[in-house]
């Protein structure tokens, strides 16, 4: 909104006066997305991400910015602390020249290297599970509908009740679930 106002000729000073803010804050908000890849911005445009979190995006390569944005969206976490944790877990080759992750007191270089490897493995596993989630959800919904139809048959219900009452009970609970 501020950017649109500036594009239409309103000065940052006028905006600052109208909003009762410091001019430097208005100027900082105008430059907030500079250096951040457009795809990352697109992923985060309607999310409640903090300005502090966005500043960390400038410290990594564009590919890593997109990865970070996807992780934030999928984790529904847009805080500065989470962005900083993602930076600390970023391999040095994905950092922008001159940027170094903030050193964390009490953590050795070996531990940071192990964290980077674990973060990569975690991201890879997460993406793998995310890819299969839709298909698995579809299969679960189909199975639930099938169990509901089975339980509508009085003979099946009677058979399960006489021979396998614990299975009948589980099937009934499954059939009554609203969401899986």
N, C-alpha and C positions, 0 to 999 in steps of 0.2 A: 504494500500500500504506500509506504514511504517512497519506494523507488518510482512508483507511478506518479506520485506527486512531484518528485524532482524532475521526472521526464516531461511533465507538463509545465515546468517553469517555476515551481515553488522552490525557494532556496532552503538549504538545510537550517539556516538561522531562523527562518520563518516557522518551519516545522518544529524546531526545538522550542521556540517561544510558545507556539500553540499547544504543545504537549507538556510544557513545563519541564523540559529535559535539557541536559547539557548538549551543546552543539557537537562535541566530540563523540558522544554516544550515537547521535544521528549519523555522523560521517562513518563511524565504525559499522553501523548496521547497513549502510549502503555498500560497504566493501566486504560484507560477511561471506558472500559466496564466491569471492574471487579466489581462484586457484583450486576450486572444487569441481570435479568432473560433472558434466551435465546429467549423466545417468544416475549418479549418486544423489544429486539434487532432486531429480525427478522421483526417486524412490522415497525421499524424505520430505518432499514438499508439503504434504498434509499431515505430517507427524509432529508431535510436541517436542522436537529436539531443541536442546539449549544452545545458545551461542557458544558457550565454552566447549561443548562437544564438537561443534562444527569446526572450531579452530584447530582441533587435532587432525582433521581430515587433510589439512594442508601439509602435514608432515610426512604423508605417504604418497606412493605412486597412484595414478588414476585407477589402475586395476584394483589395488588394495582399497581405495576409497569406495569403489562399488561393492567389494566384498564386505567392508565394514558396514555400509549402508544396509546390505541384505541381512547381515547378522543382527543389526539393531532392529530392523523391521520384524524379522522372524522371532527374535527374543522379546519384542515389545519393550525394549529398554533403550532410551534415548538420552541417558544421562552423561555428564562429563566424565564421571568415574568409569563408566563402561567403555567410553571412547578411549580413555587413557589406558585402560587394561588391554584393549585391542591393540593400541600402539606398542605397549610393552611386549606383547606377544607377536609382534610383526617382525619377520626376518629383516635383517639389516639391508639386504638387497632391494627390498620394497620401500625403504625409507627414502625420502627426497634428499638429495645431496645436502650435506651440512646438518641435516636433522638427525638427532640421536634420541632414542627413547630416554625418558627421564629415568635416571638411575634410582632404583628402589633400594633403600637401606635394608641391609640384612639379607639380600639376595645376591648370590655370587654369579659370575659370568656363566658357569656351568649350569646353574639352576635356570637362568634366563634362556640359555640354549635349549634346555630340556623343555621349558615352557613353550618355546617357539615350536618345537617338534610336536608337542602334545596339542597345541592349538591347531596346527595344520591337520593332524589326525582327527581332531574333534570336528573341525570344519568339513573335512572330507566325509566323515561318518554322518554328520548332520545332513549334508546335501544328499547323500545316498538314501537316508531314511526319509527325507523330505520328498525325494522323487518317487518313492514307493508308497507314501502315505495315501495319496489319492486312490490308487489301485486297491490298496488294502482296505480302505474305508468303503469302497464300492463293494468289495467281496463281503465285508462284515454286514453291510446293509442288506445285501441279497440273502445272506444266511439267516439274518433275523426275520426277514419276510417269509422265508421258507419255514422256519420254526413256527411262526405265527399260523401259517396255513396248516401245518401238521397238527397243531394243537386245536384247530377248529374241527378236526375229525374226531368224533366221540370214541371210535374204536381205538385209535392211536393213543388218545388221552387215557382211556381205561387200561390199555395194555401197559403203558408206562407207569401208571399209578399202581397197578398190581405187582409188576415185576421190578420196576426201577423208580421208586418214588423220589429218590434224591435227584435223579436226572430230570424227572418231570418238574420238580420244584425249580431247578436251575433253568430249564426251558421256559417256564412261566415267568420267571424274573427277566430273562432275556427278551421275551416277547413284550413285556410291559415297559421296557426302557424307551424313553423318548429319543435320546441321542446316544450314539455309541462313542 
